[in-house]
Amino acid sequence: MKKSLKFILPSLLGIALFILPITFNGTTTVFLGHANGFVKNNIKDQVLFYGMLISVITIILSILGSLVKPKFIEDNEMLDSMFNMSLGGLVVRVVGALFYIMVYFKVGPEMVIGEYTGGLVVNDFIGSLLVTFTVGNLILPFLLDFGLLEFLGNLSKPIMRTLFKVPGRSAVDAITSFVGDGTLGILVTDEQHAKGYYTKREAIIISTCFSVVGISFTSFVAEELGFSERFPLFYGTIIMTCILVAMIIARLPIMKRYPDEYMKGVGKQISEEGAQVDLKVAYATAVKKAEGGNIASFSKMLPAIVNIHMTFIPTIVFVGTLGLITAEHTQIFNYIAMPIIPLFKALNIPDAALVAKASLVGFTDMYLPTIFIKGSEHEISRFIVGTLSFTQLIFMAETGSILLKTKMKFNILEVAGFFLLRTALSLPIIIIVAKLFV
């Protein structure tokens, strides 16, 4: 009984914290949504100040670790892995941290610190990401270390294997993203890949297909675009499109370029042979896994949190700010969008030029398409752009930057390629729904 409770209680708590919507002060969202709301409404300035201090420390230690190489960094495995990097990595991290400092003190070119460039990344995203990464990682062991993944994985394997060609445990990654936060879903996937539970191909399918922005932000965008009263249609279109696109991507020949192999030095740590669901086997596997869960499962997340603060955040600021500068202050996206304007015109989509540009500008930030299209008088145009901005999944201000930092070793061309692929596969589905119901 004691062994069973060690699986059941932490797993139920994990479900409550990550997945179940909670109503508090008139707002219904998951726990992380409430944590973000608390920070935004009460201590946002303090969190942004913390980010500024982290940026200063990151600049100093990164320059020391990469160029000076003092003994206290070289002799510490964690510090050496965090701050000893290539010249290119050093430039990205230092410039990203400088961007943060410039935005915080409102010093520098308007192009960098403006409301819709660096200001949007730092003031609107970084505070939320810091909360998501910190709180999310601290409570992540409730999902990973007490048998919940093993239990749900065994029950979900026929569905996940059949539809998406991934292990059953990835259902938890998908649920975490859909109702919680897409960035956290990527972190869960990357950790599972590093531990030998996903092959590289499986991890890439999961991270590029399941990491949808959380439902709370979806409702905000739906309201901004005038679809709050028809939210089931808006969100239902996103879910249906993501499921269909994931099924297609999992079967594309291009996915064979990624090895269906487990991480070297770790090997396969999972067994899901057979399509039969056996509740007793699922339960026994989960209880066995829970035996290894303890307080150390939580304390081991602290280095990961420090690493994220010092390395992920400056990279996200750098890539996100440059992407938004490109979208706001250059004609690049206008030129890129030109070839698809005739397509939207042929389909009788109003504001075809604006829809075409908004469809591609989402690569820099998923909220920018909403800003671009919200002034349109045509519901169908707002619906197409709004839902597409979620089904594209990958945007450099957040998820794209995080993918570049994972152990899956994405490069910028692959990130851009998956964005375009998802866009091309999503648009026909969304346009059909829009034509029928909007």
N, C-alpha and C positions, 0 to 999 in steps of 0.2 A: 504493500500500500504506500509506503514511504517513497519507493522508487517511482511509483505512478504519479504521486503528487508532485515530485520534482520535475516531471514532464508537464503535467496538466496545469499547475498554477502559473509557472513562468510563461507558458505558451498562451494561456488565456490573457495574461497581462500584456504580452506582446501584441496579441490581436487587438486588445482594447486600445493600446497606445498608438499602433500604426495604422489600423484598418477601420475600427468602428468610429463613426461620426459621434461626436459628443456635443451636447448643447450646453453652452455656458454664456451667461450675460446676453442672452438673446441671439447668439451666433452658434450655428451648427457646423462643425468641421472636425477633422481628426486632431489628435493631441498636438502634433507639430504645427498645425494651423493655429491653434490657440497660443502656442508658444511664440510663434511669429507675430501674432496679433498683440500679445503682451509686450514684446520688445518694441514693436512699431508704435504702440500707444504710450509706453511708459519709459523705456530706457534706450530709445533709438540713438540718441546723441551719445550716450556712454558707449554703446556698441560700435558706433562709427569712430569714436575716439580710440577705442581699443584697436580697431582695424588700422588706424593711422600709426599707432605705436608699433604694431606688428610689422607694418610696412617699413618703418625706420630700422627695426631690428633685422628684418629680412635683407635689406640693402647692405647693411654692415657685415652680417655673417656670410652672405653670398659672395661678396667681394673678397672677404678674408679666406673663405673656404676654397674659392676657385683660383685666386691669384696669389695670395700670401701663403696659404696652407699652414696655419699655426698648428702646433702639436695638439692642443686641446680639441681641435676639430678632427684632425687625422686619426687620433687615437680613440675617438668615440664613433662607433659604427653608425649610430643613428644620425649624428651630426654630419659625419662625412657623406653619408648617402643623401642627405638633404641639401648640403651646401657646397659640395664639390661637384661642379658640373661643367659642361662644355661652354665655350664662349657664347655660342648662340643662345643656350639656355640661360646664361647669366644676363645677357642683354634683355631677353624677354622678361625675366623676373624683376630685374632692377628698374626697367622702364615702367613695367606694370605697377610696381610699388610707388614709383615717382608719380605716375598718373593719379594714384589714390591720394597721395599727399597733396598734390596740386588741387584736386577736387575738394578735398577736405578744407583746405585753407583758402579756396577760391582764388588761387594765384596761377596765372598762366594763360595761354591762348584760349579764347572762347570755344574754338574748335575742339579742344580737349576737355574743358571743364563744363561745357554747355549742358543744358537741361536734358537734351536728347542724345548726348554722347556719353562722356565720362560721368556726368552728373547722374544720368539714368542708371548706369552700371553700379556706381558706388552707393548712391542714396536709395535706390529702389531694390537692387538685387543683393548687394553684398551683405547687408544686415540680415536679410532673410537666409542667405546661404550660410552665414556664420552660425545662425541658430539651428538650421537644418543639419549642418554637418556636425556641430557640437552635440546637441541634444540627441539627434538621430543616432550618432555613433555610440553615445553612452548607453542607449537603450537597445541598440542593435542586437546584442547577445540574446535578448529574449526571443528573437526570431531564429538566430543562427545556432545557438549552443545548447538548447534544451529540448531538441527533438521535433519542433514544429515543422521544419523543412522536411525532415525524414517522413513524418506522418502524412503531411499533405502531398509530398512528392510521390509516395506510394499510391495514394488514392487518385492523384491527378495524372499519373503517367500515361494512361491510354489516351486521354484528351490531348495533353501537351505533345506527346510523341506523334500522335496521328496528325494533328493539325499543324504543329509548328516544328516538329523534328527536334525537340529539346526535352531535357529531363522534366519529370513531373514537378520537382521542387521549384522550378522556375515560375510556377503559378504564383508563388509568394512574391517574387520579384515584380510580377505583373500587377498584382493587387496593391502592393506597396506603392507603385508608381501611380496607378489609376486613382486611388483615393487619397494618397499621401503626397509624395513628391517624386518627380522623375529623376532628379539628381541622386536621391537616396537609392532609387532602384538601380542606377548604374553602379553605385558604390557596393551594393549587395552583390550584384553580378560579378564585379571585378574581384571581390574577395572570394567568392565561391570558385571562380576560375583559378585564382592563385592557390587555392587549397586542393584543387584537383577534382572538383565536383562538376565542372563544365569543361568541355574541350574548347579550343579557341573558336571554332566555328559556332558552337552552341552559344558561347558567351557573346559573340558578335551579333548573332540573331537576336538574342534577348535584349542586349543593350541598345540596339538600333530599332527594335520593334515594340518593346514593352515600356520604355521609359517616358510615358506620357506625363505632361504637366498635370499636377493635382487638380481635383475637382473644384476646390475652393477658388483657384484662379480662373478656371474655366467659367464658373458662374459670374465672376467679375467681368470677364471679357464679353460674355453673353449679354450682360446688362448694359455694358458700354455700347454695344452694337444694336441694342433694341430687341433682344431675343429672350429677355428674362421670363416673359410669360410663356414662351415656347421652349423653355430650357430642355425638356425631355427630347425634343426633336434635335436641338443643337448638340447636346451631349451624346445622344443616341447615335447621331451621324458620325461623331468622332470615334466612338467605341466600335461601331460596325466597320468603319473604314480602316481603323487600326488592325482589327482582327483579320480582315480580308487581305490587307497589304502584308501583314506578317506571314500569312499562309503562302502568299506569292513569293515573297523574298526568300523564305526558307527553302523554296524549290528552284530558285533561279540557278542556272549553271555557274554564274559568276561566284556563287558562294563556295564552290569547290576549290577556289584559289586559297581559301583559308583552311589549314589542316584540321582534320577532325581528330586532333590529338590533345592529350592533357599536358599541362605545363611540365617542362623538363625539370627533373629533380624532385617532383612531387608525385606524379603518376596518378592513375585513376583511383579515386576514393569513394566511388559510388557504384551501387549495383541495382539496376532497375530492369533486369531482364524479364521478359514475359509481359503480356498485356493484361493478365488477370489481376483484378484488384482483390487483395486479401487483407481485410481489416485487422485480423490478428497479427499478421506479419508487419503491417504498418505500425501498429501499436507497439509491438515488441521492439522494432527497430528504433522507434522514437524514445522509448524508455531507456534503451541501452545508450543512446546518444546523450540523453539527459544526465546520465551518471557522471559524465565528464564536465558538466557545467557547474561553475562555482563563482565566487567573488572575483577570482582571477580573470574570468571571462570578460568582466567589465573593466578592470584595471588595465588590461592589455590594450584597450581601445584608446587610452590616453596618448601614447606616442603617435598613433594614427591621426588623432585630432590635431596635435601640434604640427604634424607634417602637412596636413591639409591647410591649416592656417598660414603656414610659412611658404608653402609652394603652390597650392591650388589657387588661392585667392589672388596673388599678384598676376598669375598667368591669365586668370579669368578677366581681370581688369584690363590687362594689356590687349588680349584678343578681342574682348567685347568692345572696348573703346575704339580700337582701330576699325572694327567692323562697322560700328555706328557712324564713325566719321566718314567712312566710305559711302554709307547709305545717305547720310544727311548733306554732305558737302561736295560730293562728286556726282558725275553723270553716269558712273559705271553701271549701276543697276538699270538706268534708263536704256542704255545701249544693249545690255544683256537681255532685257525684256522685249526688245523690238521683234525678234523672230516669233514670239508667241502671241503678240497682239492680234495678228490676223486670225489665229485660232479662236480666241475669245470673241472676236467680231463675227466669225462664221457661225459660232454657237449662239449668237444674239445675246451675249452677256453685256449688260450696260457698263459704261465706264471701262471699256476693254483695256485701254492703256494703263489706267490706274490699277485695275485688277491684276494685270500682267506684272507690273512693277511690284505691287504688294505681295504677289505670290512668291517672288524671289528674294525680296528684302528680308523675309523671315529668316534667312540664313544668318544674318547678323544678330537679330534679337526677335523672339517670338511675339513681343508686344508691338513692335514697329508696324506690322501690317495693320493692326487695329487702329493705330494712330493715322496711318495713311488713308484708310477706307471709311472711317467712322463718319466722315462728312458727306458720304455718298447718299443720294436720295433713294437709291434702289436697294430694296431689301435683299434681292437675290445676290447682288454683288457683295454686300456686307456679309451675308451668310457664307458664301463660297470662301472669301478671304478669311473670315473668322474661324471657321472649322478647319480649313487647310492649315492655318498657322499652328494648330495643335497636332494634326496628323503628320506634319513634317518632322516633328520630334526634335530635330537637331538644329540648334542655333548657337552661334559662337559666343554669345554673351554668357552662356551657362553650360548646357549639356555638351556642346561641341568642344569647349575648352576642357571639360572634365574628361571626355573621351580621349583627348590627346595626352592626358596625364595618367591614364590607366595602364595596367600591366598587359593589356591586350595590344598595346603598341600601335595605335592608330596613327596615321599621318594626316596632314591637312587635306591632301587630295582625296583620301578615302572618306574623310568626314564630309567633304563637299559632294563627293559622289553619292553617298547614301542620302544626303539631303535632296539632291536632284532626283534620285531614284524614287524616294518616297513621294516627292512632289508629283512626278509623272504618274505614279500608280494611284495616288489619292484623288487627283483632280477628276478623272472620269466618274468615279463613284460619287463624289461630292456634287458634281454638276448634275448628275442624274437625279439625286435626291432633291437638290435645289429646284430643278425644273418641275419635279412632281409635286413637291409640298410647299415650296416658297414662291 
